Amino acid sequence: MISYGYLFQLAVKLALLSFYIGVLIYALPIPVRGVKRWGGTLVRDSMFSFILAISLTAIMEFAQGLAGMLGGSWPYFDSWLTNGIELLLSVKVALLALSSLASYVPGGSAARALVSPFNDALTADLLLMVTLAAIETIVRYAGTLIALLGLVLFALPFRLGREAGAWFIAFVVTFSVGLQVMPAFESAIASSPSIGVSPGAAALGLTYEKVAIYTASGQPLGDSVLELYANVSGSATKVAQYWVEGDGYAYDPQSPQPQMVSMPSSQPVYAYDVIDGVGSLLEPYPFNPSNYSFSQQVTLRSPYIIYTAGDDVIIFTNQPGQVNLTPSANGVKVVASLGYGGLLEVRAPQGCEVNISSDIRPGHSTWTWLGVSGNSWYFEGPLNLSATVSFGRCQAPNVTEFVTMDYATKFFGINYLSVNVVEEFIVYYMVVPFMYMATLTTIAYALARLLGGRRGIMPRVF
């Protein structure tokens, strides 16, 4: 492998060779102006090549120092580039998902017409980011070698490689400074789009389904919260939560149709229902959205919440196989044979009339959930229980602390289709990087001209 020292010595010797050839041409007894002119040119080129050779190390060190003074560094650039590529890929996946869903949504053809050019722009931007990564690898890890090769070409007699050598040196110096400073320059003139995208969201996919939730006895389990979990990077992560209306259907205010909730499409989803502070898994557990067509109804049932009288009044147990319910005129008759660790509990918000007739006195406690307070009456096993639970007047609770976590916007990342975020995204990751790269190319071309190259080789390619 050719060492840096060998290339440096070769460049110095080529500079000396140009000097000797120039002196020799001066001394030739040939009175031809065209030939004699090369003598002075070779002597001047040799001196310039020698000065450039002994100054190259100082130039490279100055470039690194200049980048630091301007607020740049390679780790800073790596972080910016990695975030940009990850974000571009996430946006592209989101747009493809939107495009595939557009045929099912009113006005979908118009949405596809808007998405298509933006998708093409993302592809071009990804190519730019990959190009930046390639240039960084070349400049950062092989910059000294390229600069020395340029020096060797620059020192060749009769300017045989002067243009190429000047461009190599200018390219390394310009881009070693420019790439490190690029994130600082962008942050100074544009705002980074504030988009929170989960790295695992792209692998989860996106679909919209109707979700209906029922108790074990087949009653709509309304006034509750549906929580959806998925496996993200090897751990169970909550990716969405929706309010369940009184009719038992989950509601997504940010969906194109509110009764179609967004959820992962390519992995199993684990669903839970939370009501009165009680969480219960929902069967099937898990369910796979890929088994359902777009907007098809997914029916989920809680095996532990066995009865609801509406308005957040529920009866639940951890031993559903040991409990039998018989509805009555104003309530339900309960017959249970609870084993060790068994629990049967009735929960109702404040203001609801609940009467329990039983030979066994129930325990009593209170609960608070999403700004709603209530009472709890419970029986603990082992015991045999026969009781009648009657429900009277009940005022609908006022939930004040619930916040929807929409999968499509808050986890998957489609929220960057808002006008402000799209504007920031286009400026920060498309317009400014392209203009900046064009500026760096122009500077490299000008520096190559300054070093003695009449024309740049690479600019003609661009």
C-alpha positions, 0 to 999 in steps of 0.5 A, a space after each residue: 500500500 502506498 504511504 502518505 510519505 511516499 506520495 509527498 516525496 513523489 510530489 516534491 520530486 515531480 516539482 523538482 523535475 519540472 524545475 530542472 526541465 524548465 532550466 534545461 529548456 531555457 538552456 537549449 540553443 533553440 530560438 523558438 518562442 513557443 518552446 522557450 516559453 515553457 521554460 519559464 512556465 515549468 520553473 514557476 509551476 515547480 515553485 508553486 507545487 513545492 510551496 503547495 506541498 510544504 503547505 498542504 498539512 497546514 492547509 488541512 489543519 487550518 480547514 479543521 480549525 475553521 470548521 470548529 470556529 464556525 460551530 461544526 464537527 463531524 459528530 454534529 454532522 453525523 447526528 444531523 445526517 442520521 436524523 435526516 435519513 431516518 425522518 425522510 424514510 419515515 415520511 416516505 413510508 407514511 406517504 406510501 401508507 396514505 397513498 394506499 389508503 386514499 382509495 378508501 377515503 372520500 377525495 382519495 384521488 385528490 390526495 394521491 395527486 398531492 402526495 405523488 410529487 412530494 414522494 418524488 421530492 423525498 426520493 430525490 432528497 434521500 439520494 442527496 442524503 446518501 450522497 452526503 454520506 458518501 462524500 463524508 466517508 471520502 473526505 473524512 477518512 480518505 481526505 488526506 490520501 486524495 489531497 496527496 494524490 491531487 498534489 502529485 497530479 498537480 506537480 506533474 510536468 507540463 501541467 499534465 494533471 494540473 486541473 485534476 490535481 487542483 480539483 482534488 485538493 479544492 474538493 477535500 478542503 472545501 467539503 471537509 469544512 462545509 460538511 461539518 458546518 452544514 448543520 450549524 448553517 441550516 439551524 441558523 437560517 431554518 427551523 428544524 421540523 419538530 416531528 416525533 417519529 418512532 423508529 419502529 413505526 415503519 415496521 408496524 404499518 398503518 390501517 384503519 378499522 372499526 372497533 367495538 368492545 363488549 362485556 363478557 355477557 355481550 353488552 357494549 362496554 362504553 365510557 371506557 378507554 381502549 389501549 393498544 400495544 405492539 411490539 416495538 424494538 423488542 418491548 411492549 409499547 402503547 401505540 394508541 389509546 381511544 375513547 369508547 363511546 356509550 355504544 361500545 365503539 372506539 372513537 378517533 377524532 383525528 381519523 378521516 371517519 371518527 369511528 375508524 381508528 388507526 392502528 398497526 397493520 403488520 404486527 399483532 396488537 394487544 388490546 386492553 379496556 380501562 374503565 373506573 380505573 380497572 384494566 382488562 385485556 380484550 379477546 382475541 388477545 392478541 388480534 392481527 389487523 392484517 386478518 381484517 380488511 380496511 374499515 372492517 369491524 373488529 369485535 373485542 370482548 372483555 372476559 373479566 368485565 361481566 356486566 355493565 349497567 351503563 354510565 360506568 357502572 360495572 361488575 368484574 371478576 378475576 374468576 369469570 368461570 365461577 360466576 353466573 349472572 341472571 338479569 332482573 327488572 332493575 339489576 342482576 342476580 349473582 351466584 358465585 363460588 369463588 376460590 382462593 384469590 377470587 374477587 367479585 367487585 361492583 364499581 359505580 361513580 359518585 351519584 349512582 344508586 347501587 344496592 347489594 342484597 346478600 348474606 355476606 357483607 361486601 367490603 367497601 372502598 373508593 376510587 378515582 379515575 380520569 377526574 371521576 370518583 366513585 365507590 366500590 363494593 367487593 367480595 373476596 374468596 373463598 366463598 359461595 355467594 348469592 346476591 342481588 345487585 340493584 341499580 337506581 338513578 345514575 348521573 353520567 360521569 364527566 371525564 375531564 382528563 382523557 387525551 387521545 393518543 392517535 396512532 397515525 399522528 402521534 406514533 406513526 408520524 402522519 402529523 407532519 402533513 400539517 401546513 406548518 410542519 410541511 413548510 419547515 420540512 421542505 425548507 430544512 431538509 430539501 431547499 437549504 441542503 440543495 442550495 448549500 451543496 450547490 454553493 459548496 460545489 461552486 466554492 470548490 470550483 472557484 478554489 480549483 481555479 485559484 490553484 491553477 486549474 482552468 476548468 473544473 472536472 467535477 462541475 462539468 458533471 453536475 
